[in-house]
Every structure is written in C-alpha cells, then in structure tokens.
Amino acid sequence: MKKLTDLKVRFVGAGNMATSLIGGLINRGFMPSQIRASDPGGHQRQAVTERFGVQTFDDNNAHFGIPDVVVFAVKPQIMKKVTLDVANSIAETGALVISIAAGIKVKHLESWLSDDTAIVRTMPNTPALIGEGATGLYANQNVNKTQRRLTESIMDSVGISHWVDKEFKIDVVTALSGSGPAYFFLFMEYMQKTAIELGLSPEVAAKLTEQTALGSAILAQRSPDDIKVLREKVTSPKGTTEAALKSFNNNDLERTIKQAINAANDRSKQLSDDFS
Ligand SMILES: NC(=O)c1ccc[n+]([C@@H]2O[C@H](COP(=O)([O-])OP(=O)(O)OC[C@H]3O[C@@H](n4cnc5c(N)ncnc54)[C@H](OP(=O)(O)O)[C@@H]3O)[C@@H](O)[C@H]2O)c1
C-alpha cells in the first residue's frame, strides 16, 4: 500500500464538503501538492488555493494526472454530467471513486463511469464542516482492502466513518446521522425557547443548551455505560428529570421519533429512486 504521503487526490467540486475534506487531509499531513481540485466557481477555487495552497482548475479534466482517488463533491443534480465529463480520465487512471452526493446509487455511478470502477458511496453530515462528521460508507465489489483503508483515512479526516454492507443501509444512515443534526437542533431550539419563557436571558439559555448537548454527547462517547444507563443515572426517583421524562413518555416521544426517522428513511429511498 502506498504511504498516505505518496497519494494523489483529485476533487471534482470545491464547495463546502470538498473544502472541509481538503482541510482535513492537510491537517493529517497531506502536502498541498498531493491534492488538486476543479470547480467552475472562481470564488471557490480562489478560496481553496489561498487557504490550503492547493492547485485548482476550472476544467474537470485539466491536469488530471494519475490520481489514486477522485472525490466527487458536487450537487446530486449534476453528478451525471460531471461523472460523464471525467469518465475517460478515470478509466485511464483506474482511480478509486468516492462519491459524497446524496441519493446517487452505485449502479448509476457504474453506468456513467464503468462497471469495473472501484466506487465508494458515502453519506457524510454537516458537522464534517468542523471536523466532527459522522459518515456512512458503502463499497461496490471492485473496491479492495487497501482502497477501503484509503477511504477511511480520507473520510476520518473530518470525523468518524462506518461501513455498511448493503446499499439500502445508506438510506438509514441518511435518516440517522445525515439528517440527525437537524433533530438535535430542533430539540435544542425548543429547550432554549422554553428556558427563555421561564425567565432565562436568551444568551444564558443558548449557552447552557449548547454546553448541555455537547457535554452529553461527549459523556456518551467516553462513558463505558450505554445511553440508557446514563439516562437512568441522571434520573433520581421523584426528581426533576423524572418529571420531565414522564411528560415525554405521556406524549409518546419514542413513537414520534420512530415516525420521524422512518419518514426520513422513506424520503431518502424516494429521492434515490427519483434520480433514476
Ligand atoms: N454539506 C453537507 O454537510 C453534506 C452532507 C451530506 C452530503 N453532502 C453532499 O455533498 C455534495 C456537495 O455538497 P456541498 O455542501 O459541498 O455543496 P457546494 O458547497 O454547493 O459544493 C458543490 C460545488 O460544486 C461546484 N460545481 C458546480 N458545477 C460543477 C461542475 N460541473 N464541475 C465541478 N464542480 C462543479 C459548485 O460550484 P458553483 O457553486 O459555482 O455551482 C460548488 O462549488 C452534495 O452532493 C451533497 O448532497 C453534503
């Protein structure tokens, strides 16, 4: 296996996700010369070059070279056009393809590139923008062990990643961690709003809500106890937490959450089907 410091990575699209990944790779010790990116937007190209010293191009095929990995980081609507644009270049190099485009199935990528292309479909989430992402990964049969490890080292540069063994599970990942930040934001929004109604200043309510979410997540990560045990530990009999949890249960919060995640899972499948 090539050393990380010898790898060449090409980004197609240099927007938010690509910029985060490029930043993550540089933080991991990649040299700017190992990375190239293309994007029609002059502003994005300038930002990536100024921030990271990475060479950028307005043409997806320009100075393609022989990359080990090509990361597609464009909107799903233009994936077909963009993959067809560079299909020949990829076929010539035999590079591993990583797609971060939501909803684009591997079978479509194979039909636009070629059946024997090594392809990893990923589903990252917005905390990747600050290096705290959670990403689901699914590989086609052409991806070898080395390329799997390579994918992990790229996606783990902006958080954590986990493989799924069946492509339909990417829809579940989408419903869990892809859309998940919005669920927590909604919960935090309502907590904050209620605390303000009960008398806290907006600033204090915001800070305490944010730190409570952050502290709880870190505690859940670091503690050997599972989430249920952690919840039980905070809940003293007849105490304040118990009063709140009883209220959640009376309103069947579990059912509400199950319905919401199922709705997101169904919508993810439907969006993927629409792209076909
Ligand atoms: N942001 C997230 O947290 C997140 C989470 C999960 C999945 N994703 C997926 O990640 C992908 C990228 O998202 P993003 O948030 O990074 O979007 P973004 O910031 O809009 O980046 C996409 C970039 O692609 C460029 N582009 C447009 N046409 C192109 C072409 N023909 N060739 C090369 N580049 C082209 C765009 O330039 P212009 O702006 O000039 O058009 C833009 O800079 C999407 O497919 C999205 O579904 C994102």
Ligand as a Chemical Component Dictionary entry (heavy atoms), coordinates in Angstrom:
data_LIG
# 
_chem_comp.id                   LIG 
_chem_comp.type                 NON-POLYMER 
_chem_comp.pdbx_formal_charge   0 
_chem_comp.three_letter_code    LIG 
# 
loop_
_chem_comp_atom.comp_id 
_chem_comp_atom.atom_id 
_chem_comp_atom.alt_atom_id 
_chem_comp_atom.type_symbol 
_chem_comp_atom.charge 
_chem_comp_atom.model_Cartn_x 
_chem_comp_atom.model_Cartn_y 
_chem_comp_atom.model_Cartn_z 
_chem_comp_atom.pdbx_ordinal 
LIG N1  N1  N 0  -22.817 19.831 3.180   1  
LIG C1  C1  C 0  -23.047 18.689 3.827   2  
LIG O1  O1  O 0  -22.970 18.593 5.026   3  
LIG C2  C2  C 0  -23.379 17.438 3.076   4  
LIG C3  C3  C 0  -23.799 16.332 3.798   5  
LIG C4  C4  C 0  -24.047 15.159 3.102   6  
LIG C5  C5  C 0  -23.883 15.098 1.746   7  
LIG N2  N2  N 1  -23.488 16.227 1.081   8  
LIG C6  C6  C 0  -23.337 16.146 -0.360  9  
LIG O2  O2  O 0  -22.101 16.694 -0.729  10 
LIG C7  C7  C 0  -22.188 17.227 -2.034  11 
LIG C8  C8  C 0  -21.553 18.602 -2.042  12 
LIG O3  O3  O 0  -22.237 19.399 -1.087  13 
LIG P1  P1  P 0  -21.667 20.813 -0.670  14 
LIG O4  O4  O 0  -22.424 21.210 0.545   15 
LIG O5  O5  O -1 -20.188 20.792 -0.625  16 
LIG O6  O6  O 0  -22.149 21.681 -1.927  17 
LIG P2  P2  P 0  -21.499 23.013 -2.516  18 
LIG O7  O7  O 0  -20.859 23.803 -1.442  19 
LIG O8  O8  O 0  -22.548 23.646 -3.370  20 
LIG O9  O9  O 0  -20.327 22.438 -3.452  21 
LIG C9  C9  C 0  -20.539 21.931 -4.743  22 
LIG C10 C10 C 0  -19.531 22.609 -5.650  23 
LIG O10 O10 O 0  -19.610 22.014 -6.934  24 
LIG C11 C11 C 0  -19.370 23.054 -7.861  25 
LIG N3  N3  N 0  -19.763 22.687 -9.217  26 
LIG C12 C12 C 0  -20.885 23.016 -9.910  27 
LIG N4  N4  N 0  -20.848 22.506 -11.156 28 
LIG C13 C13 C 0  -19.658 21.839 -11.260 29 
LIG C14 C14 C 0  -19.034 21.114 -12.303 30 
LIG N5  N5  N 0  -19.619 20.956 -13.496 31 
LIG N6  N6  N 0  -17.827 20.578 -12.073 32 
LIG C15 C15 C 0  -17.210 20.720 -10.880 33 
LIG N7  N7  N 0  -17.760 21.389 -9.845  34 
LIG C16 C16 C 0  -18.980 21.949 -10.023 35 
LIG C17 C17 C 0  -20.169 24.190 -7.295  36 
LIG O11 O11 O 0  -19.799 25.413 -7.898  37 
LIG P3  P3  P 0  -20.926 26.586 -8.038  38 
LIG O12 O12 O 0  -21.350 26.894 -6.635  39 
LIG O13 O13 O 0  -20.188 27.655 -8.713  40 
LIG O14 O14 O 0  -22.054 25.969 -8.848  41 
LIG C18 C18 C 0  -19.782 24.106 -5.826  42 
LIG O15 O15 O 0  -18.606 24.833 -5.559  43 
LIG C19 C19 C 0  -23.658 17.240 -2.418  44 
LIG O16 O16 O 0  -23.907 16.222 -3.349  45 
LIG C20 C20 C 0  -24.384 16.933 -1.132  46 
LIG O17 O17 O 0  -25.502 16.106 -1.367  47 
LIG C21 C21 C 0  -23.231 17.387 1.708   48 
# 
loop_
_chem_comp_bond.comp_id 
_chem_comp_bond.atom_id_1 
_chem_comp_bond.atom_id_2 
_chem_comp_bond.value_order 
_chem_comp_bond.pdbx_ordinal 
LIG N1  C1  SING 1  
LIG C1  O1  DOUB 2  
LIG C1  C2  SING 3  
LIG C2  C3  SING 4  
LIG C2  C21 DOUB 5  
LIG C3  C4  DOUB 6  
LIG C4  C5  SING 7  
LIG C5  N2  DOUB 8  
LIG N2  C6  SING 9  
LIG N2  C21 SING 10 
LIG C6  O2  SING 11 
LIG C6  C20 SING 12 
LIG O2  C7  SING 13 
LIG C7  C8  SING 14 
LIG C7  C19 SING 15 
LIG C8  O3  SING 16 
LIG O3  P1  SING 17 
LIG P1  O4  DOUB 18 
LIG P1  O5  SING 19 
LIG P1  O6  SING 20 
LIG O6  P2  SING 21 
LIG P2  O7  DOUB 22 
LIG P2  O8  SING 23 
LIG P2  O9  SING 24 
LIG O9  C9  SING 25 
LIG C9  C10 SING 26 
LIG C10 O10 SING 27 
LIG C10 C18 SING 28 
LIG O10 C11 SING 29 
LIG C11 N3  SING 30 
LIG C11 C17 SING 31 
LIG N3  C12 SING 32 
LIG N3  C16 SING 33 
LIG C12 N4  DOUB 34 
LIG N4  C13 SING 35 
LIG C13 C14 SING 36 
LIG C13 C16 DOUB 37 
LIG C14 N5  SING 38 
LIG C14 N6  DOUB 39 
LIG N6  C15 SING 40 
LIG C15 N7  DOUB 41 
LIG N7  C16 SING 42 
LIG C17 O11 SING 43 
LIG C17 C18 SING 44 
LIG O11 P3  SING 45 
LIG P3  O12 DOUB 46 
LIG P3  O13 SING 47 
LIG P3  O14 SING 48 
LIG C18 O15 SING 49 
LIG C19 O16 SING 50 
LIG C19 C20 SING 51 
LIG C20 O17 SING 52 
# 
